[in-house]
């Protein structure tokens, strides 16, 4: 039903500014669990990532649900994990609009949102309400943490710790985001020394909650490998590779629009950087692959490379809400067929 509704609505939504369409969809996000039903992924797809049980290897990437208002919906659509945010310690409006652009022919997005969100305290209250009303999903929920724009880099550690303190015990994992291109100076925190200071503070503050590091695809290979080593040495539980890129690989159009590129055009660059992250991780921690995932083949490729799981976001915009279930169903069919061939 959801896909049928989306086929009708998509032409209308795509006539609107991308952020206006996003807000319109979110106005009805609470209806998704009712329309989608309660069909969990086939158990053959279950994976464990950083000690967390994902019923599917396909997770929702951060950025789509800044304030965690649609968490039950994402689980109902078949995601194996849900990552909300990016959330900051201080509420902030983000960058001026327009700040989100579709590359329809290329199935990509360019955004310069600037971490618009209601802040960590508001997110914590929203998550508490979700639990108290019995609507918490049966999948891991993580919070992607960023630095508040008003906070200088020299005070970044305290800023992240404020978010951890507000959300500790309310989410299943944290992601330290120092890789968004849309907050001035943020990516400098990927350098070895500031990254070590940050992670050496955040990991113990998170206590028993796993902490992951999300890295940028625009890092040179040596710097990316160094960031992975710092994360492992600091006790991070996983690496998420990669965030959006400021480059414009292939023919992506909208070259005049600055911001982070995601979706299908990012895939070749992201795939190359995922390979670097996997080599640097040396199986010490799992790597979650992100960038241009839109088909079961894409998922299988990242898993075959060595990723423990994947995340997607942009593909939903172009392929509709039934995408994850279709991917899950195809992956499960392949698993069962392989088992039959093996005679098990």
C-alpha positions in Angstrom: 0.0 0.0 0.0 2.8 2.4 0.9 4.5 2.0 -2.5 1.2 2.6 -4.3 0.6 5.8 -2.3 4.2 6.9 -3.0 3.8 6.3 -6.8 0.8 8.7 -6.7 2.5 11.2 -4.4 6.0 11.3 -5.9 5.2 13.5 -8.9 3.5 16.0 -6.6 6.3 15.9 -4.0 9.0 16.3 -6.6 7.4 19.5 -7.8 8.0 21.0 -4.3 11.2 22.2 -2.8 13.0 19.1 -1.4 12.8 20.3 2.2 9.2 21.3 1.9 8.4 17.8 0.6 10.4 16.3 3.4 8.4 18.2 6.0 5.1 17.2 4.3 6.0 13.5 4.4 7.0 13.7 8.0 3.6 15.2 8.9 2.2 11.8 8.2 5.1 9.6 9.4 3.0 8.3 12.4 0.7 6.5 10.0 3.5 4.4 8.5 3.5 1.5 11.1 -0.3 1.1 10.5 0.1 1.1 6.7 3.2 -1.1 6.6 2.1 -3.7 9.1 4.4 -5.7 11.4 6.4 -7.9 9.2 9.9 -8.4 10.5 12.9 -9.3 8.3 13.5 -13.0 7.7 15.6 -14.4 10.6 18.2 -15.5 8.1 19.3 -11.9 7.7 20.1 -11.2 11.3 23.6 -9.9 12.0 25.4 -8.7 15.2 27.1 -5.3 14.9 29.2 -4.0 17.9 27.3 -6.3 20.2 23.9 -5.2 18.9 21.4 -7.5 17.2 20.3 -6.1 13.8 17.3 -8.1 12.3 18.5 -7.0 8.9 22.0 -5.8 7.7 20.3 -2.7 6.3 20.2 0.3 8.7 18.9 3.8 8.3 21.7 6.4 8.0 21.6 9.6 10.0 20.3 12.7 8.5 16.8 11.7 7.5 15.2 11.9 11.0 17.0 14.6 12.9 14.8 14.6 16.0 13.7 11.0 16.2 10.1 11.6 15.3 9.7 8.7 12.9 11.5 5.9 14.8 8.6 3.4 14.8 8.1 4.0 11.1 11.7 3.1 10.1 11.5 -0.1 12.0 8.2 -0.9 10.3 9.8 -0.4 6.9 12.2 -3.2 7.6 15.4 -1.4 8.7 17.7 -3.4 10.9 18.8 -0.4 12.9 17.8 3.3 13.1 20.2 6.2 13.5 18.7 9.5 14.4 20.3 12.9 14.2 22.7 14.5 13.7 21.9 16.0 17.1 23.8 18.7 18.8 24.1 19.8 22.5 22.5 23.1 21.6 19.3 23.5 19.5 20.0 25.1 16.2 18.2 26.2 13.1 20.9 25.1 10.6 21.9 26.9 7.5 19.6 29.2 5.5 17.1 27.7 3.0 17.2 26.4 0.3 19.7 23.8 1.6 18.6 20.5 0.2 18.6 19.7 -3.5 17.6 16.6 -5.5 19.7 15.3 -8.4 16.8 13.3 -9.9 18.5 11.8 -12.9 21.5 10.7 -10.9 19.5 9.6 -7.8 21.6 11.9 -5.6 21.1 14.6 -3.0 23.2 17.7 -2.2 22.6 19.1 1.3 24.0 21.8 3.4 21.5 21.5 6.3 24.0 22.5 9.0 22.8 20.1 11.8 19.3 21.7 12.1 17.8 20.0 15.2 16.0 20.6 18.5 19.0 19.6 20.6 20.0 16.6 22.7 17.8 17.4 25.6 14.7 17.6 23.4 15.7 14.3 21.7 16.2 12.6 25.1 12.6 13.7 26.1 11.2 12.4 22.8 12.9 9.1 23.2 11.7 8.8 26.8 8.1 9.4 25.6 8.5 6.7 22.9 9.5 4.2 25.5 6.8 5.1 28.0 4.1 4.7 25.4 5.3 1.3 24.3 6.3 2.3 20.8 10.0 1.6 21.1 11.1 -0.6 18.1 12.6 -4.0 18.2 15.8 -2.8 16.5 18.8 -0.8 17.8 18.4 2.9 17.9 21.5 5.1 17.7 22.2 8.8 18.0 24.5 10.6 15.7 26.3 13.3 17.6 27.7 16.5 16.1 29.3 19.7 17.4 27.1 22.7 18.0 27.9 25.5 15.5 28.3 28.1 18.2 30.9 25.9 20.1 34.5 26.5 19.1 36.6 23.5 18.3 38.7 23.9 21.4 35.5 23.4 23.4 34.2 20.5 21.2 34.9 17.8 23.8 32.6 19.4 26.4 29.9 19.9 23.7 29.9 16.2 22.7 29.9 15.2 26.4 26.8 17.3 27.0 25.0 15.3 24.3 26.3 12.0 25.7 25.1 12.9 29.1 21.6 13.9 27.9 21.2 10.7 25.8 23.1 8.0 27.7 20.8 5.2 28.6 18.2 6.3 26.1 19.9 5.0 22.9 21.6 1.8 22.0 24.7 3.3 20.4 26.4 6.7 19.8 28.0 7.8 16.6 30.6 10.6 16.8 30.2 12.7 13.7 33.2 14.8 12.9 32.8 14.3 9.1 29.9 16.5 8.0 31.0 19.2 5.5 28.3 21.6 6.6 29.5 22.8 10.0 32.6 25.2 9.7 35.7 23.6 11.2 34.1 20.3 12.1 36.2 18.1 9.8 39.4 19.4 11.5 38.3 17.2 14.4 39.2 14.2 12.3 42.9 15.1 12.7 44.8 12.7 14.9 45.3 14.7 18.1 41.9 16.4 18.4 40.2 13.1 17.4 42.1 11.3 20.1 41.1 13.9 22.7 37.5 13.7 21.7 37.2 9.9 21.6 39.2 9.4 24.7 36.6 11.5 26.5 33.4 10.3 24.8 34.0 6.5 24.9 34.3 6.3 28.8 31.5 8.9 29.2 29.2 6.6 27.1 29.8 3.9 29.7 28.3 0.7 28.4 26.8 2.3 25.3 28.9 1.4 22.2 30.5 4.4 20.4 31.1 4.5 16.7 33.1 6.9 14.5 31.7 8.2 11.2 34.4 9.3 8.7 34.4 11.4 5.6 35.1 10.1 2.1 37.2 13.2 1.4 40.1 12.2 3.7 43.3 11.0 2.1 43.8 7.3 2.5 46.6 7.7 5.1 44.5 10.1 7.1 41.5 7.8 7.0 43.6 4.9 8.1 45.0 7.0 10.9 41.5 8.0 12.1 40.5 4.3 12.2 43.5 3.5 14.3 42.7 6.3 16.7 39.1 5.1 17.0 40.2 1.5 17.7 42.8 2.6 20.2 40.2 4.8 22.0 37.8 1.9 22.3 35.3 2.7 19.6 33.0 -0.2 18.8 32.7 0.3 15.0 33.5 2.6 12.1 30.9 4.1 9.8 32.2 4.8 6.3 31.4 7.2 4.8 29.7 10.5 5.2 28.8 12.8 2.3 31.4 14.3 0.0 32.2 17.9 -1.1 33.5 16.5 -4.4 31.3 15.9 -7.4 32.2 12.5 -8.8 30.8 11.7 -12.2 28.1 13.9 -13.8 26.1 15.1 -10.9 24.9 18.4 -12.1 24.1 21.3 -9.6 27.8 21.9 -9.4 26.9 25.4 -8.3 25.3 24.1 -5.1 27.8 23.6 -2.3 27.2 21.0 0.4 27.5 17.3 0.9 26.7 14.9 -1.9 25.0 11.6 -1.1 23.2 8.9 -3.0 24.2 6.9 -6.1 26.9 9.3 -7.4 28.8 8.9 -4.1 29.1 5.1 -4.5 32.4 4.7 -6.3 34.2 7.1 -4.0 32.6 5.6 -0.9 33.4 2.1 -2.0 37.0 3.0 -2.4 37.2 4.6 1.1 35.3 1.7 2.7 38.0 -0.6 1.3 40.6 1.6 3.0 38.7 1.6 6.3 38.3 -2.2 6.2 42.0 -2.6 5.6 42.9 -0.2 8.4 40.4 -1.9 10.8 41.9 -5.3 10.3 38.8 -6.9 11.7 39.5 -5.3 15.1 36.2 -3.5 14.9 33.3 -3.9 12.4 32.8 -1.4 9.5 29.4 -0.2 8.4 29.3 0.7 4.8 27.4 3.8 3.6 27.2 5.5 0.3 25.0 4.9 -2.8 23.2 1.8 -1.5 19.9 1.3 -3.3 19.7 -2.4 -4.3 20.3 -5.9 -2.9 23.4 -6.1 -5.1 24.8 -3.0 -3.5 24.3 -4.5 0.0 25.8 -7.8 -1.1 28.9 -6.1 -2.5 29.6 -4.1 0.7 29.0 -7.3 2.8 31.3 -9.3 0.5 34.0 -6.6 1.0 33.9 -7.3 4.7 31.3 -4.8 6.0 29.2 -6.0 9.0 26.2 -4.0 7.8 25.2 -1.1 5.6 23.1 2.0 5.9 21.1 4.0 3.4 19.0 7.1 3.2 19.0 8.9 -0.1 17.7 5.9 -2.0 14.4 6.1 -0.1 13.7 9.4 -1.7 13.9 8.0 -5.2 12.7 4.4 -4.7 10.0 4.8 -2.1 9.2 3.4 1.3 9.0 -0.2 0.2 12.7 -0.2 -0.8 14.1 -1.8 2.3 11.6 -4.6 2.4 12.3 -5.4 -1.2 16.0 -5.5 -0.5 15.4 -7.7 2.6 13.2 -10.1 0.6 15.8 -10.4 -2.2 18.6 -10.9 0.3 16.6 -13.6 2.2 15.7 -15.4 -1.0 19.4 -15.5 -2.0 20.4 -16.9 1.4 17.8 -19.6 1.3 18.7 -20.5 -2.3 22.4 -20.7 -1.3 21.5 -23.0 1.7 19.5 -25.2 -0.6 22.4 -25.6 -3.0 24.6 -26.5 -0.1 22.0 -29.1 1.0 21.5 -27.5 4.4 
